[in-house]
């Protein structure tokens, strides 16, 4: 059972595969988590368990059937918007039927179809998604280039290179739109970062904090 995500966690949180139940209040103290990834076969999501004000995305992986919830799982105030919930395309209709019964038809507009998969490419951990793949964890190599991957990366995820002492040169392809919270935090040997993107990149809080050689 996941009872609490601690307050020092920010950006992306991956629920461990061993978790079967997410308890009430699990996100009560983690105001900086905006993305939740569920890898395991969650059997139970309790009332008011996934209801952080900052939560914007939930990815449901690791299931061969839809997970049932009740009406107060995501919402903790009248003004809070529910996060977008990405589910496997093959289970989308099952989720719509199940959640409509519990929550009502208006909530189904937060559900998005996707083809979700966790990939490990040369020790880089990536959430593959048709809605935009995210680098979850960068490798310990000196050089990193998103153009070397067979899939387009749209986001360097929160903490992806945090405390990485090996990475020295970063090249971001045109597809990279976002650099997440603390993505390169304390990457002490990072010297160069080159982006091929001709449009703006959204850079989140503390992305380059304690990166003194850049």
GUTOR-236077 format. One line per field, with one value per atom (N, C-alpha, C): atom name; x, y, z; residue number from 1; residue in one letter. Coordinates in steps of 0.2 Angstrom, whole numbers, plus 2048, in hexadecimal, padded with zeros to 3 digits. Atoms other than C-alpha are relative to their C-alpha. Layout:
<rs>
atom: (CA_...)
c1: (X_...)
c2: (Y_...)
c3: (Z_...)
n: (NUM_...)
res: (A_...)
</rs>
This chain:
<rs>
atom: (N_CA_C_N_CA_C_N_CA_C_N_CA_C_N_CA_C_N_CA_C_N_CA_C_N_CA_C_N_CA_C_N_CA_C_N_CA_C_N_CA_C_N_CA_C_N_CA_C_N_CA_C_N_CA_C_N_CA_C_N_CA_C_N_CA_C_N_CA_C_N_CA_C_N_CA_C_N_CA_C_N_CA_C_N_CA_C_N_CA_C_N_CA_C_N_CA_C_N_CA_C_N_CA_C_N_CA_C_N_CA_C_N_CA_C_N_CA_C_N_CA_C_N_CA_C_N_CA_C_N_CA_C_N_CA_C_N_CA_C_N_CA_C_N_CA_C_N_CA_C_N_CA_C_N_CA_C_N_CA_C_N_CA_C_N_CA_C_N_CA_C_N_CA_C_N_CA_C_N_CA_C_N_CA_C_N_CA_C_N_CA_C_N_CA_C_N_CA_C_N_CA_C_N_CA_C_N_CA_C_N_CA_C_N_CA_C_N_CA_C_N_CA_C_N_CA_C_N_CA_C_N_CA_C_N_CA_C_N_CA_C_N_CA_C_N_CA_C_N_CA_C_N_CA_C_N_CA_C_N_CA_C_N_CA_C_N_CA_C_N_CA_C_N_CA_C_N_CA_C_N_CA_C_N_CA_C_N_CA_C_N_CA_C_N_CA_C_N_CA_C_N_CA_C_N_CA_C_N_CA_C_N_CA_C_N_CA_C_N_CA_C_N_CA_C_N_CA_C_N_CA_C_N_CA_C_N_CA_C_N_CA_C_N_CA_C_N_CA_C_N_CA_C_N_CA_C_N_CA_C_N_CA_C_N_CA_C_N_CA_C_N_CA_C_N_CA_C_N_CA_C_N_CA_C_N_CA_C_N_CA_C_N_CA_C_N_CA_C_N_CA_C_N_CA_C_N_CA_C_N_CA_C_N_CA_C_N_CA_C_N_CA_C_N_CA_C_N_CA_C_N_CA_C_N_CA_C_N_CA_C_N_CA_C_N_CA_C_N_CA_C_N_CA_C_N_CA_C_N_CA_C_N_CA_C_N_CA_C_N_CA_C_N_CA_C_N_CA_C_N_CA_C_N_CA_C_N_CA_C_N_CA_C_N_CA_C_N_CA_C_N_CA_C_N_CA_C_N_CA_C_N_CA_C_N_CA_C_N_CA_C_N_CA_C_N_CA_C_N_CA_C_N_CA_C_N_CA_C_N_CA_C_N_CA_C_N_CA_C_N_CA_C_N_CA_C_N_CA_C_N_CA_C_N_CA_C_N_CA_C_N_CA_C_N_CA_C_N_CA_C_N_CA_C_N_CA_C_N_CA_C_N_CA_C_N_CA_C_N_CA_C_N_CA_C_N_CA_C_N_CA_C_N_CA_C_N_CA_C_N_CA_C_N_CA_C_N_CA_C_N_CA_C_N_CA_C_N_CA_C_N_CA_C_N_CA_C_N_CA_C_N_CA_C_N_CA_C_N_CA_C_N_CA_C_N_CA_C_N_CA_C_N_CA_C_N_CA_C_N_CA_C_N_CA_C_N_CA_C_N_CA_C_N_CA_C_N_CA_C_N_CA_C_N_CA_C_N_CA_C_N_CA_C_N_CA_C_N_CA_C_N_CA_C_N_CA_C_N_CA_C_N_CA_C_N_CA_C_N_CA_C_N_CA_C_N_CA_C)
c1: (804_800_804_7FD_806_7FC_803_802_801_7FF_80B_806_7FB_816_803_7FD_822_801_800_823_806_7FA_835_7FF_800_82F_7FD_802_82C_7FF_800_827_7FC_802_825_801_7FF_821_7FD_802_821_7FE_803_816_804_7FC_821_7FB_804_81B_7FD_803_818_7FA_806_80A_7FA_806_7F9_7FA_805_7EF_803_7FE_7F1_7FB_804_7EA_7FE_802_7E0_805_7FB_7EB_807_7FA_7F9_804_7FC_7FD_7FE_801_7F8_806_7FB_809_805_7FB_811_7FD_803_80C_804_7FC_81A_7FF_801_815_7FB_805_80D_7FE_801_80E_801_800_80A_800_7FF_80F_7FE_802_806_803_7FE_810_7FD_802_809_7F8_807_7F8_7FD_803_7F0_7F9_806_7E1_7FB_804_7DA_803_7FE_7DB_7FB_805_7D3_7FE_803_7C9_805_7FB_7D3_807_7F9_7E3_804_7FC_7E8_7FD_803_7E3_804_7FC_7F1_7FE_802_7ED_805_7FB_7FD_800_7FF_7FA_7FC_803_7F6_800_800_7FA_801_7FF_7F8_800_7FF_7FE_7FF_802_7F6_803_7FD_801_800_800_803_7FA_806_7F1_7FD_804_7E7_7F9_808_7D6_800_801_7D0_800_800_7D2_7FA_806_7C3_802_7FF_7C2_7FA_806_7B6_800_801_7B0_805_7FC_7BC_807_7F9_7CC_805_7FC_7D3_7FF_802_7CA_800_800_7CD_7FD_804_7C4_7FC_804_7B7_803_7FD_7C3_806_7FA_7D0_7FE_801_7D1_803_7FE_7D3_806_7FB_7E3_7FE_801_7E4_802_7FE_7E4_801_7FE_7ED_7FF_801_7E8_801_7FE_7EC_7FA_806_7E1_7FC_804_7DB_7FC_804_7D4_7FB_803_7CD_7F8_807_7BB_7FE_802_7BB_801_800_7C1_7FA_805_7B4_7F9_806_7A6_801_7FF_7AD_800_800_7B1_7FA_806_7A1_7FB_805_797_801_7FE_7A1_800_7FF_7A5_7FB_804_799_803_7FE_79A_805_7FC_7A2_808_7F9_7B2_804_7FD_7B6_804_7FC_7BD_807_7F9_7CD_804_7FD_7D0_803_7FD_7DD_802_7FD_7E1_808_7F8_7F4_802_7FC_800_806_7FB_80A_805_7FB_81B_806_7FA_82A_806_7FA_83A_806_7F9_84C_804_7FC_857_807_7F9_86A_800_800_866_7FC_805_85A_7F9_807_849_7FB_804_83B_7F9_807_828_7FE_802_823_7F8_807_812_7FF_802_809_7FF_801_805_806_7FA_817_804_7FC_825_804_7FD_82E_806_7FA_840_7FF_801_83E_807_7FA_850_805_7FA_860_805_7FA_86F_806_7FA_880_805_7FB_888_802_7FE_892_7FC_804_888_7F9_807_875_7FD_803_86B_7FA_806_859_7FF_800_85B_802_7FE_863_7FB_805_853_7FB_804_847_7F9_807_838_802_7FF_836_7FE_800_839_7FD_802_82E_801_7FE_833_805_7FB_842_7FD_804_839_803_7FD_83B_805_7FB_84B_804_7FE_850_808_7F8_863_802_7FE_862_806_7FA_873_804_7FC_87A_807_7F9_88D_803_7FC_891_7FE_802_887_803_7FC_891_7FD_803_888_7F9_807_876_7FE_803_86E_7F8_807_85B_7FD_803_852_7FA_806_844_7FA_806_837_7FF_800_83C_7FD_804_82F_801_800_832_806_7FA_840_7FC_804_838_803_7FE_83A_807_7FA_84C_803_7FE_850_808_7F8_863_803_7FE_863_807_7FA_875_804_7FC_87C_806_7FA_88D_805_7FC_896_7FD_803_88A_802_7FC_893_7FC_803_888_7F9_807_876_7FE_802_870_7FA_807_85E_800_802_859_7F9_807_848_800_801_843_7FB_805_834_802_7FE_834_800_800_838_7FE_802_82F_805_7FB_83C_7FD_803_835_805_7FC_83B_806_7F9_84D_803_7FE_850_808_7F8_863_803_7FE_865_807_7FA_877_804_7FD_87D_805_7FC_88C_805_7FC_896_7FD_804_888_801)
c2: (7FA_800_806_7FA_811_805_7FC_81C_807_7F9_82C_801_7FD_835_806_7FB_83F_807_7F9_852_802_7FF_852_7FE_802_84A_805_7FB_855_7FD_802_853_7FA_806_841_7FB_805_833_7FA_806_821_7FB_804_816_7F9_806_806_7FA_806_7F6_7FC_805_7ED_803_7FD_7F9_7FE_803_7F2_805_7FB_800_807_7F9_813_802_7FE_819_807_7F9_828_804_7FB_837_7FF_801_830_806_7FA_840_807_7FA_84C_804_7FC_852_801_800_852_805_7FA_863_801_7FF_862_7FB_806_852_802_7FE_856_7FA_805_845_7F9_806_834_7FA_806_823_7FA_806_813_7FA_806_804_7F9_806_7F7_7FE_802_7ED_802_7FD_7F9_7FD_803_7F0_805_7FC_7FE_807_7F9_811_803_7FE_818_807_7F9_828_805_7FB_838_7FE_802_830_803_7FD_838_806_7FA_849_807_7FA_855_806_7FA_867_801_7FF_866_7FB_806_855_802_7FF_857_7FA_806_846_7FA_807_834_7FB_806_825_7FA_806_815_7FA_806_806_7FA_806_7F4_7FD_803_7F0_7FC_804_7E3_801_7FE_7EA_807_7F9_7FB_800_800_800_804_7FD_805_806_7FA_816_802_7FD_820_807_7F9_832_805_7FB_83A_7FF_802_832_806_7FB_841_807_7F9_850_801_7FE_859_807_7FA_869_802_7FF_870_804_7FC_87B_7FC_804_86E_7FC_804_867_7F9_807_854_800_801_84E_7FD_804_847_7F9_807_834_7FC_804_82A_7F9_807_818_7FD_804_80A_801_800_80C_7FA_806_7FA_800_800_7FE_806_7FA_80F_7FF_800_80A_7FD_803_7FF_805_7FB_80E_805_7FC_819_7FD_803_80D_7FF_801_809_807_7FA_81B_805_7FD_822_7FE_803_817_803_7FE_81D_808_7F9_82F_805_7FC_835_801_800_838_806_7FA_849_7FF_801_842_7FC_804_837_804_7FC_846_801_7FF_845_7F9_806_833_801_800_832_7F9_806_823_801_800_81F_7F9_806_811_801_7FF_811_7FB_805_808_803_7FE_80A_7FD_803_808_802_7FF_806_800_7FF_80D_802_7FF_80C_803_7FD_80F_806_7FB_81D_7FE_803_81A_805_7FC_821_7FD_802_821_802_7FF_81E_801_7FE_826_804_7FD_82B_807_7F9_83B_804_7FD_83F_7FD_804_835_804_7FC_83A_7FC_803_837_800_800_831_800_800_82D_7FF_800_831_7FB_805_825_804_7FD_828_801_7FF_82B_807_7F9_83B_804_7FD_83F_7FE_802_83F_804_7FD_843_7FC_803_840_7FE_802_83E_7F9_807_82D_7FB_804_826_7FE_801_81D_803_7FD_826_808_7F9_839_802_7FE_840_807_7FA_84F_804_7FD_852_7FC_802_850_800_800_84A_803_7FD_851_7FB_804_84B_7FB_805_842_7FF_800_846_803_7FD_84C_7FC_802_849_7FB_804_841_803_7FD_843_7FE_802_83B_805_7FD_845_807_7FA_853_804_7FD_857_7FE_801_858_803_7FE_859_7FE_801_85B_801_7FF_858_805_7FB_863_7FE_803_858_802_7FF_85D_807_7FA_86A_802_7FE_869_7FD_803_867_801_800_862_802_7FD_867_7FC_803_864_7FB_805_85A_7FF_801_85E_802_7FD_863_7FC_802_861_7FB_804_859_804_7FC_860_800_800_85B_802_7FE_861_807_7FA_86E_803_7FD_870_7FD_802_86F_803_7FD_871_7FE_801_872_801_7FF_870_803_7FE_876_808_7F9_886_804_7FC_88A_800_800_88D_7FA_806_880_802_7FF_880_7FD_802_87F_801_7FF_87B_801_7FE_87F_7FC_803_87B_7FB_805_872_800_800_878_803_7FE_87C_7FC_803_878_7FD_803_875_806_7FA_881_800_800_87C_801_7FF_87E_807)
c3: (800_800_800_801_7FB_805_7FB_80B_7FF_800_807_7FB_804_7FA_803_7FC_803_7FD_802_802_7FC_804_7FA_7F9_807_7EA_7FC_805_7DB_7F9_807_7C9_7FF_802_7C4_806_7FB_7D1_7FD_803_7CB_806_7FA_7D7_7FF_800_7DB_7FD_803_7D2_805_7FA_7E3_803_7FD_7E7_7FD_803_7E6_802_7FE_7F0_801_7FF_7F0_805_7FA_801_800_7FF_805_803_7FE_807_7FE_802_7FE_7FD_803_7F5_804_7FC_803_801_7FE_806_7FB_805_7F5_7FB_804_7ED_7FA_806_7E0_7FB_805_7D7_7FB_806_7C6_7FC_804_7BE_804_7FD_7C5_7FB_804_7BD_804_7FD_7C2_7FC_803_7BD_802_7FE_7C7_7FF_801_7C7_807_7FB_7D3_801_7FF_7DB_803_7FC_7E6_800_800_7E4_805_7FB_7F4_7FF_800_7F7_801_7FF_7F5_801_7FF_7F2_7FA_806_7E1_7FF_801_7E4_802_7FF_7E5_7FB_804_7DE_7FA_806_7D3_7FB_805_7CB_7FA_806_7B9_7FB_804_7B1_804_7FD_7B6_7FA_806_7AB_804_7FE_7AE_7FC_804_7A9_805_7FC_7AF_801_7FF_7AE_7FA_806_7A3_801_800_7A9_804_7FD_7AF_808_7F9_7C1_802_7FE_7CA_805_7FC_7D4_803_7FE_7DE_7FE_802_7DB_802_7FD_7E6_800_801_7E1_7FE_802_7D8_802_7FF_7DE_808_7F9_7EF_801_7FF_7EC_7F9_805_7E1_7FA_805_7D7_7FD_802_7D4_7F9_806_7C2_801_800_7C0_7FB_805_7B8_7FA_806_7A7_801_7FE_7A9_7F9_806_79B_801_7FF_799_7F9_806_78C_7FC_804_77D_800_800_77E_806_7FA_78F_801_800_78B_801_7FF_789_806_7FA_798_806_7FB_7A3_7FF_801_79B_803_7FD_7A0_808_7F9_7B1_804_7FD_7B6_7FF_801_7AF_805_7FC_7BA_807_7F9_7CA_800_7FF_7C6_7FC_804_7B8_7FA_807_7A6_7FF_801_7A8_801_7FE_7AF_7FA_805_7A0_7FB_805_796_802_7FE_7A0_7FE_802_79A_7F9_807_78B_7FE_803_780_7FF_801_77F_7FF_800_77C_804_7FB_78B_801_7FF_78E_803_7FD_799_7FC_804_78E_803_7FE_793_7FA_806_785_802_7FE_789_807_7F9_79B_801_7FF_798_800_7FF_79F_7FD_804_794_801_800_796_7F8_807_784_7FF_801_77F_7FA_807_76F_801_7FF_778_802_7FE_77B_805_7FC_782_805_7FB_792_802_7FD_798_807_7F9_7A9_804_7FD_7AD_7FB_804_7A4_802_7FF_7A2_804_7FD_7AA_7FB_805_799_800_801_795_7FC_805_786_7FF_801_784_7FA_806_774_7FF_801_772_7F9_807_75F_7FF_801_762_802_7FF_768_7FB_805_75D_801_7FF_765_802_7FE_767_807_7F9_778_800_800_77C_807_7FA_78E_804_7FB_799_807_7FA_7A9_806_7FA_7BA_803_7FD_7C2_7FC_804_7B3_800_7FF_7B5_807_7FA_7C7_803_7FD_7D0_7FB_805_7C0_7FF_800_7C1_7FA_806_7B0_7FA_806_7A3_7FF_801_79B_7FA_806_78A_7FF_801_787_7F9_807_775_800_800_775_7F8_807_764_800_801_75D_804_7FD_765_808_7F9_777_802_7FF_77D_808_7F9_790_804_7FB_79D_807_7FA_7AD_806_7FA_7BF_802_7FE_7C5_7FC_805_7B5_801_800_7B6_807_7F9_7C9_802_7FE_7CF_7FC_805_7BF_7FF_7FF_7C4_7FA_805_7B4_7F9_806_7A7_7FE_803_79C_7FA_806_78C_7FF_802_787_7FA_807_775_7FE_803_76F_7F9_807_75D_7FF_801_761_7FE_802_758_803_7FC_763_808_7F9_776_803_7FB_783_807_7FA_793_805_7FB_7A1_807_7FA_7B2_806_7FA_7C4_801_7FE_7C9_7FB_805_7B9_7FF_800_7B9_806_7FA_7CB_802_7FE_7D1_7FA_806_7BF_7FE_801_7C0_7FA_806_7B1_7F9_806_7A4_7FD)
n: (1_1_1_2_2_2_3_3_3_4_4_4_5_5_5_6_6_6_7_7_7_8_8_8_9_9_9_10_10_10_11_11_11_12_12_12_13_13_13_14_14_14_15_15_15_16_16_16_17_17_17_18_18_18_19_19_19_20_20_20_21_21_21_22_22_22_23_23_23_24_24_24_25_25_25_26_26_26_27_27_27_28_28_28_29_29_29_30_30_30_31_31_31_32_32_32_33_33_33_34_34_34_35_35_35_36_36_36_37_37_37_38_38_38_39_39_39_40_40_40_41_41_41_42_42_42_43_43_43_44_44_44_45_45_45_46_46_46_47_47_47_48_48_48_49_49_49_50_50_50_51_51_51_52_52_52_53_53_53_54_54_54_55_55_55_56_56_56_57_57_57_58_58_58_59_59_59_60_60_60_61_61_61_62_62_62_63_63_63_64_64_64_65_65_65_66_66_66_67_67_67_68_68_68_69_69_69_70_70_70_71_71_71_72_72_72_73_73_73_74_74_74_75_75_75_76_76_76_77_77_77_78_78_78_79_79_79_80_80_80_81_81_81_82_82_82_83_83_83_84_84_84_85_85_85_86_86_86_87_87_87_88_88_88_89_89_89_90_90_90_91_91_91_92_92_92_93_93_93_94_94_94_95_95_95_96_96_96_97_97_97_98_98_98_99_99_99_100_100_100_101_101_101_102_102_102_103_103_103_104_104_104_105_105_105_106_106_106_107_107_107_108_108_108_109_109_109_110_110_110_111_111_111_112_112_112_113_113_113_114_114_114_115_115_115_116_116_116_117_117_117_118_118_118_119_119_119_120_120_120_121_121_121_122_122_122_123_123_123_124_124_124_125_125_125_126_126_126_127_127_127_128_128_128_129_129_129_130_130_130_131_131_131_132_132_132_133_133_133_134_134_134_135_135_135_136_136_136_137_137_137_138_138_138_139_139_139_140_140_140_141_141_141_142_142_142_143_143_143_144_144_144_145_145_145_146_146_146_147_147_147_148_148_148_149_149_149_150_150_150_151_151_151_152_152_152_153_153_153_154_154_154_155_155_155_156_156_156_157_157_157_158_158_158_159_159_159_160_160_160_161_161_161_162_162_162_163_163_163_164_164_164_165_165_165_166_166_166_167_167_167_168_168_168_169_169_169_170_170_170_171_171_171_172_172_172_173_173_173_174_174_174_175_175_175_176_176_176_177_177_177_178_178_178_179_179_179_180_180_180_181_181_181_182_182_182_183_183_183_184_184_184_185_185_185_186_186_186_187_187_187_188_188_188_189_189_189_190_190_190_191_191_191_192_192_192_193_193_193_194_194_194_195_195_195_196_196_196_197_197_197_198_198_198_199_199_199_200_200_200_201_201_201_202_202_202_203_203_203_204_204_204_205_205_205_206_206_206_207_207_207_208_208_208_209_209_209_210_210_210_211_211_211_212_212_212_213_213_213_214_214_214)
res: (X_X_X_X_X_X_X_X_X_X_X_X_X_X_X_X_X_X_X_X_X_X_X_X_X_X_X_X_X_X_X_X_X_X_X_X_X_X_X_X_X_X_X_X_X_X_X_X_X_X_X_X_X_X_X_X_X_X_X_X_X_X_X_X_X_X_X_X_X_X_X_X_X_X_X_X_X_X_X_X_X_X_X_X_X_X_X_X_X_X_X_X_X_X_X_X_X_X_X_X_X_X_X_X_X_X_X_X_X_X_X_X_X_X_X_X_X_X_X_X_X_X_X_X_X_X_X_X_X_X_X_X_X_X_X_X_X_X_X_X_X_X_X_X_X_X_X_X_X_X_X_X_X_X_X_X_X_X_X_X_X_X_X_X_X_X_X_X_X_X_X_X_X_X_X_X_X_X_X_X_X_X_X_X_X_X_X_X_X_X_X_X_X_X_X_X_X_X_X_X_X_X_X_X_X_X_X_X_X_X_X_X_X_X_X_X_X_X_X_X_X_X_X_X_X_X_X_X_X_X_X_X_X_X_X_X_X_X_X_X_X_X_X_X_X_X_X_X_X_X_X_X_X_X_X_X_X_X_X_X_X_X_X_X_X_X_X_X_X_X_X_X_X_X_X_X_X_X_X_X_X_X_X_X_X_X_X_X_X_X_X_X_X_X_X_X_X_X_X_X_X_X_X_X_X_X_X_X_X_X_X_X_X_X_X_X_X_X_X_X_X_X_X_X_X_X_X_X_X_X_X_X_X_X_X_X_X_X_X_X_X_X_X_X_X_X_X_X_X_X_X_X_X_X_X_X_X_X_X_X_X_X_X_X_X_X_X_X_X_X_X_X_X_X_X_X_X_X_X_X_X_X_X_X_X_X_X_X_X_X_X_X_X_X_X_X_X_X_X_X_X_X_X_X_X_X_X_X_X_X_X_X_X_X_X_X_X_X_X_X_X_X_X_X_X_X_X_X_X_X_X_X_X_X_X_X_X_X_X_X_X_X_X_X_X_X_X_X_X_X_X_X_X_X_X_X_X_X_X_X_X_X_X_X_X_X_X_X_X_X_X_X_X_X_X_X_X_X_X_X_X_X_X_X_X_X_X_X_X_X_X_X_X_X_X_X_X_X_X_X_X_X_X_X_X_X_X_X_X_X_X_X_X_X_X_X_X_X_X_X_X_X_X_X_X_X_X_X_X_X_X_X_X_X_X_X_X_X_X_X_X_X_X_X_X_X_X_X_X_X_X_X_X_X_X_X_X_X_X_X_X_X_X_X_X_X_X_X_X_X_X_X_X_X_X_X_X_X_X_X_X_X_X_X_X_X_X_X_X_X_X_X_X_X_X_X_X_X_X_X_X_X_X_X_X_X_X_X_X_X_X_X_X_X_X_X_X_X_X_X_X_X_X_X_X_X_X_X_X_X_X_X_X_X_X_X_X_X_X_X_X_X)
</rs>
